[in-house]
């Protein structure tokens, strides 16, 4: 197939454009892909130095979407901003995927208006790859839709299953719904109704799981509404960050013997950090749109951007959008 064309919003995120450009350079040196950066062209070009620079092009955009800007304001200025221009390149067929570490609400709004949803999908969902103990789990929705209908949760399950199969390489992904108990009788009305519909969907639905199961890969895909999903995601990030802080204080603030033991364990501790670090997974796909869109963390550094570009390349190569459309069309209608 032709080289994937990945456009990155160079001005989005806490460390833009320096870390975004640096990550693009790392990816360009590793991957056979065309990378396009959108943003303030003079400022971006000044950072394009070193290996891979000749494989990156720049599309000028005079404005940036502030992190605090509302979706309606972002939409009005979309054609002048680095985020809006990046999404437009996908819409026009000049790029295969778009990545942004910027304002996620604005990204969702602009992508929804410009790209629209796949036939049979009512709402796009943010799919976060959750680093469980026995393998990754896809959690969706992670914040795009705080209020959901049961039939939307079914669509999330289908989309998550397609992503887990095509990108993560799981032959038959196990799909579960997050609830307050494993028994099918447990849950609110939304969960109970959605579970009945998931049983009939073209996926391997295994029933309910509880919050305690999220880190144990009991399911490959976990479905929930965006309110619960975002709370779970932020709680998990907070726990991981606090645990790392406690470990550092305990291991480095102890006796000489403790410090010597820590030095010996350093390689294993680094492997543990990488295993549960969001940077390793790069970005969360915004599934359900007629185009590959990936949201990465606002704090994303160059390593996270490099991995995000890798994730985008995999999504393009495996035609995730096409696979979702194939699964959805015979079974669901837009709501």
C-alpha positions, 0 to 999 in steps of 0.5 A: 500500500502507499505510504500513510500520510499522518498530519499532526497539529503542531501547535496543540498541547502544553509543550507545543510546538517544540515537543510535537516537532521533536516527536515528529522527527523521531517518527520520521526517522523510524517509519516509512510515512509522510508526516505533515505538521500544521501550525505557524510555519516559520516557527515550526520550520525553525525546529525541523533540524536533523534526521527525518526533517526532509520527510516532513512537510509544513502546512501553515495555519496562523492561529491556535485553539487555546486549551480553554476555548469552547467548542463553538468558538473553535468551530467558528475559527476552525479554518484558520487554526492548526487543529482545523487545518489538520482535520481539513486535510483528512476531509480533503483526502490529503492525509489519512489520519490526524493527531492532536495533543490540544483541546480535545473538546474542540477536536471532537467538535471540529472532526464531527462537523467536518468528517461526520460519523460512519453510517450506523454510528450515532456518536464517536467515542474516545477509545483508551488503551488501558495497560492491564496486568495480563495485556492491554484493554480498550476502554471506551467511551473515555470522555466524548459522551457523558450521557449515553443511550443503551444503543450507543454503548452497543456501537462502542462495543462494536467499534472497540472490538474492531480496533482491538482485533485490527490494531492490537492483534486480538483474534476474538476480542472479549467485550464487557460492560462496566457495572456494579456487579458481575451478575447480569441483574446488576447495574442501572437501567442503561447498563441492563438495556445495553447488555441485552443489546450487546448479546445480539451484536456481532461481537464476543460479549462476555457480560458485566465486569466490575471496577476491580477487573480493569487492571486484570485483562478480564476483558479486551474491550470495556464499554461504558458511558463517557462520564464513568469512563473519564472518571475511571481514566483520570482516577487510574492516571492519578493512582499511577502517578501517586504510586510512582511518587511514593516509590521514588520517595521510599526507595531514594529516601531510605538508607544506603542499603535501600539506595543500593538495592534500588540501583540494582533494581533500576532496569526492572523499575524502568521496564515497569514504568514503561509498561504502565506509561501512557506514552507507550500507547501514544494516543487514543483513537476517536472511533466512529468518524469517517476518518482516522482521528487520534487524541493524545495527552495535553502533556505529551512529550516527544516520545508520546508523539512518536508513539502516537504517530506509530498508532496512527500508522497502524490504524491507517494500515489496518483500515479501522474505519472500514472495518467498523463500517463493515461490522456496523452496517448490517446490524445497526442504524443511526440514531 
